[in-house]
């Protein structure tokens, strides 16, 4: 059986009321299991007493404490000479699911109460509505920008009501929804824009700043690309030819920005922030991970859980993003030949993508750093002790070099304590 807790697996040594918060979290966001008779380290300790009686007690506790009642199943299992009880909870359609008047969600292996913004989203999901489905604040909308992009990318001659309905920008009851307003030429939705800052040598020197708001998401996207090209694409003369070069891969920036627009939350007072530095770009998108997806799944799983499926659908038709969860892989692919790699900082309220400059000659590696870099290129993963042996360095010198390479975003430090290993990003 699984040896440690995860986003959708929780261990309990015994039956106490604390598990009911996790039942609420799974019912609100994603299928999950609660396993009784297992300690925090994943060791089977077994339940005390009769499995039949304990199963009935668990069932009664859920029935008496959760509203509405979630879909769950309880069964006992023998593991060696011990018995465990597994509660399987299904994500429900009638969100939010409350325990003692509060709704919960999972944050990696912890269970926490949702805030008022998330509670409002659960309410809307419970009536089968996303924020982008809401009636637009204005019904006097024009779509010249969208029409122009559809002509170029989809071969559509002109935009009409039928096409807007096909794109789900018009509700079945005949009104424009919020997604329609966000994609219209002009909108009055507060904090729907992108705030871009270009710094000089440090954050005290601002070379350029622009907030792009109250215009179509498509205008915001393409205007941001134009600003990116101004600072991170240059021409180099080779003989009689002019060759365009990129300090940061344009496709990585396009993918990062497109995903930030598609996956951000709209009902919070924050812009998408694009901070441009000499050695990197940071794109900060309001809102953490979409419901039902863990950080590990986001980074490595190619799983697509769409927070704004209508906007995502339009961006997909216009070939701005891939719809099926390949964004992170596509960003990483652009850095396959670079020493520096992208970084992804996922928190409860935001997702930050860091795109470093890729030019090799801008990375200052010392002789000792290069030696460890080359060793890690040959091996999948190495511990500090293994690197000591291969380099002949003492412990303190190896650690200093490793810490510098971690700070330069070239290698990753994995694990804790004596089990720490290092690998190239």
N, C-alpha and C positions, 0 to 999 in steps of 0.2 A: 504494500500500500504506500501512498505518498508519505514522504518522511518529513515534510515541513508545510506550514501553512502557506496559503497563497490568496490571491484576490478572491477566488471562489471556493476556497476550502478553509474551514475554521475548526480547530480542535478544542475540545472541552473535556477536562478530566471527569467532571461530574455535572449533574443537571442543576443549574441555577438559572435565575431569571435573566441573566445577562445575555443569553443566547437569543432572546426574543428580539433584541435590536438588530441582530444579524439576519433574522428571518425577515424583518421589515426591509433591510437593505437588499437582500436577494430578490424579494418580491418586487421591489421598486425598479431594480436595474438589470439584474442578470441571474441566471440559474446558478445555484450554489449548493454546497453540502456543509452540514455541521456534523462532526463526528464526535460522539461522546465515548469516553473511555480511552482517550489518547491525550498525553500531556503536550506542553508547548514545544517540546523537542521532537515530537512525532513518535514517541515511544508508547506502545500499547500498554496501558495499565489495567484496562478492563473496567466495566461498570460494577457498581456495588448493588447487590440485590437482584431481584428478578428482572430479566430483560422485558418480559411481558408487562410487568407493572410499571417499569420506568418508561417504556414506550407509550403506555396509556397516559402517564403523567405528562409527558412531553406534548402529546396530542391535545390534552385538555388545556395545558398552559397556552398553546398557540390559539386554540379555539376561543379561550376566554380573554385573550390579551390583544389580538390583532384585529384591526378593522380597516377595510373589509377583510374577509377571511382569504388568505392566500392559498394557492394550490401547492400542496406538499405531500410527501410520502415518507413513511417511517418504516425501517426494517432493521433487524438485528443480524449480526454476522459473527461467526466464530473466527478468532485469530489465535491459533495455537490452543492454549487452554483458557483463553480469556474471551470475553464477549464485548463487542462494541455495538453502538446503535448509530445508525446513519439517518439523518434527516435531509431529504432532498427537497429543495424549495425551487419552484419555477417562477420566472419573471411573469408578473401578472399584467392583464390589460387594464385594470381599474385603479391605476395609480392616482394618488399616493396611498401606500399601505402604512398605517400608523400603528405604533406601539406606545400606549399611554399618551396619545395625542401628539406624538412627534414622529417624523419620518426620518429614516436613516439611509446611509449609503456606505459602501466600502471605499477605503483609501488604502490601497495595497492590502496589508493584513489587518488593518484596524477598521472598526466600525464607528462612524461619526454621524452626528445629526446634520441634516441638510440645512442650508441657510434659506432665507425667504425667497431669494431669486430662484434657487433650485426647486423649492417647493412649488413655486408658480409654474415652472416648466413641467413638473410632475402632474400638476392639475391639468395642464393643457394636453399632455400626453394621454391622460386618463379619458379625455373626451376626443381622443384621436386627432389632436391638432398640434402642430408645431408653431413656434412664434411667427415664422414666416407665412403661416396660413392666415393670420389675423387680418381683419379688414384694414386696408391702408388708411392712413390719416387723411390722404387726399385722393380724390377720384378723378382729378384733372391731370392726367399723366400723358407724357409723350415718350416715344421709344425710338428716336432717330439713331441714337448710338447703337442700340441693340439691333436695329434693322440693318445698319451698315455692316456690323460684324457678321450677322447671319447671311448676308449676301456674299461676303468673302469666304466664310468658312463652311456654310451649309448649302449654298446655291439657291437660297430663297430670294425671290425677286422683290417682294415687298411684304411688310408685316401687316397682319390684319387680326381681327378678333379671334378667328379660328386658330391662328398660330399662337397667339397669346394664351388661349385655352389649352392648346397642346403642350405648351411650356409650363402649364399650371400656374401662370401669373394672374389668371382670372378665376375666381372661385366659382363653383357650380351655381351659386346663387346670383352670379352676374357682376360682382364687384371685384375691383383690384385688391389683391392681398398685399401684405407687407413685402414679400419677395418681389412683386411687381413694382412696388414703389422704390425699392432699393436698386432695381435695374432700370428704372425710368431715367430720363435725361436729368431731371431735377428731383430732389426729395428734401423733406424737412425733418427727417429722422435724426434726432440728436445723437452725437457720438458714433455716427455711422462711417466715419472716414479713416484716413491713414495720416499719421503724423510722422514726417520724415525729417531727420536731422543729420547733417554731415559735419563731423568734428574734424578739427585739425590735429595737431600733435597730441593734444589732450582734450578733455571734456570742457575745459575753460575757454577753448577757442572754437566757436561755431562758425563754419564757413557758409552754411546754407540751411535754411529751415522752411518747410512748407507743410501746411495742413490741407489735405485734399478732402473736402467733405461736401455734402448736399448735392452731389452729382452721382451719376450711375456708377455702380461698382466696377463696370467695365472701364469707365473713364479713370477711376481711381487706380485700377490695376495697370493700365497702359501708361498713364502719367508717371507712375512709380517706376516702371521699366525704363522710361526715358531718362529719369533722374539717375537710375542705376548706371545706364550706359554712359552718362556724362562723366562719371567718376571712376568707373571700373573697367571700361573698355578703351583701349588706345590703339594707335597705329604705329607700326614699326617698319622702317624702310629697309628692304632687303634687295640691294641692287636697284633695279628699276621698278620694283613692286612694292606696294604698300600692303602690309599684312596686319589684319586686325587681331589683337590679342586681348585676352580677358584676365584681369587680376583675380576675379572671382567668377566661376562658371555662371554664365547668364541663365542656363537652363535650371541650375540649382536654385537661383534666386527666383525665377519665374514659378517654379514648383512650390517653393516655400511660401511665397506671397499668395499664390492662388489657394493653397491649402489654408493659410491664415484667414483669408476672406471667407472661404466656404465653411470652415469649422468653428469660427468664433461665435461667441454668444452676442446677441444683439440687444438684449434687454439689460445691459449694464453700462454705466457711464464711463466708458474707456475707449479710446481709439486703438487701432492697430498701430504699434510703434515700430518704426524702422530706424535704427541707429547705425549710421555709417561711420566706420573708423578707418584708419589707414591700413590696419591689418585684418579687418573683419567687418561683417555686417551682422547685426542682431535684429531678428524679427520677433516681436513680442505680440502674441495674439490673446485677447481677453477671453477668459474661460478655460478651464482645465480640459481634461479628456472628455469626450462624449460619454454619455451614460452607457454602461455595459462593456467598457473596454479598459483593460489594465495598461499600465505603463509598458510592461514587457510586450504585450500584444501590439501596442502602438509602435514600438521601436523595431520589433523583429517579426511580427506575425502576419504582415500584409493583410490585416483585417480592416475593413472599412465600415465604420459605424457613422452614418451621416447625421450630423446635428441639423443641417439645413439642406435637406434633399432636393428642394426645388432649385435653390441657387446652385447647388452642386450639379444638378442636371443640365442647367444652362451652360455652366462653365465647361462641362464635359462635351456638350454639343459644339462648343466653340473651340475645342481642343486646347483649352487652357490647363485643365487638370485631367488626370486619369481618375476614373470613378471608383475603381475597385481596390483601394488600399495600397497602391504601389508608390505613394509619394515619398516615403522615407527611403525606400530602396532606390528610387530614381535620383534623389538628392545625393545619396552615398555613391552611386555609380559615377556621378560627375567628378568625384574626388578619387577615383580608383588609382590614378597615377600620381597622386599628390601625397607628400609626407604628412601635411596637416589634414585633418578630417573634420567634417561637420560635428557639431555637438547639439544635443537636444535636452533642454531643461524643462521637465514637466512638473508643475506644481498643481495645487488644488484649483487655483484661480487663473492660471495662465500657462501658455506653452511658448517657450522661447527657443528659436532655432538660430544657431550661431554658424555662420559661413565664413571660414577663414580664407585669407589670400592663399592662392595655390602655387604661386611662382616659387620654385625651389630656391632660387638665388636670394630670396628675401628671408629665408629661414637660416638663422645663424646657428649651425651645429658645430660644437667643438669636436676635437679628435676623439675624446672619450665618449661624448654623446653619440657620435657617428658609429663607434664600435658597438655600443649597446643597441643602437637602432638596427644595425646590420645583423646582430645576433637574433633580435626579435623578428626580423624578416624571415630568418631560416626556421624558426620554431613557432608553433602556435601560441604557446604560453610558457613563461619561465618565472620561477621564483627568484627572490633576491639572492638566496643562497646559491642557486644554480648560476646566476650571473656573476656572483663573486668568484666561483670556480672557473668559469669560462674566461673572465677578464683578468683575473689575478688581483682585482681591487679588493680593499678591505670593506667591511660592512658599511662604515660611515660614508666612504666615497661613493659606493654603489648607490646608496640611498639618496645622496645629494644629486647625483646625475639623474636618477629615476624621477625624483621630484621635479627637476627642471623640465624633463621631457613631458611629464604630466601637465605642468603649468603651460607648456607650449602646445598642449592639446594634440600631441603626437602619439602618446601611449595612454592606455587605460589601466587603472589599478583595480583589481578584482578581489573580492573576498575581504576577510578581516583577520586580524591577529597573525598567528603563525601560518595560516592558509593563504596569505596574500600572494597573488601572482600578477604578472604584467604581460600585456600584449599590445600590439600595434592597433590603433583605431582603424 
